[in-house]
């Protein structure tokens, strides 16, 4: 119905970065992009929600305002609409052009936040996912795992708490548990990295993972 087919997927890779607030995803994506470019790979770094013009407009609706602005179903519908736009306008053209796409959050964040965190039935999320993007999944998902308290402290140090950072800490614990549960269920796709280490240590672990998995020297 809404699926996406990738030609030459062996050349172009889609790597998602997941984790709770303050896990350091954007920093590690930037470092991995530099590493890949040094190995003659074309790289497209992007984020969710966002990444396309329409999806960035939807992002503003999701990350701004009061914590209880939307219920879980409304949020998920908005996220899936943004993801569909993102896939059509940026991700698929990049992959078809041979780029390695590094994405700050993807479908697993919807499952973790709206499913495990807010209690929306995972079967509903799966149904909406099928409509929006079919069975498309990342080639690799790097889960940057950090304690809820440390992650929120990092996020707070940036100033101007975003909407999700304002939500109840118990929800953030459920989100972390959800990520770890998903990673345990799909060990071939997920790699868990301790994000409580120094940024340099995290970066080195990610680079070693990428080199080993995809045969980079």
Secondary structure by P-SEA (a helix, b strand, c coil): cbbbbbcccccbbbbbbbbccccaaaaaaaaaaaaaaaabbbbbbbbcccccaaaaaaaaaccccccccccaaaaaaaaaaaaaaaaaccaaaaaaaccbbbbcccaaaaaaaccccccccaaaaaaaaaaccccccccbbbbbcccaaaaaaaaaaaccccccccccaaaaaaaaaaaaaaaaacccccccccccccaaaaaaaaaaaaaaaaccc
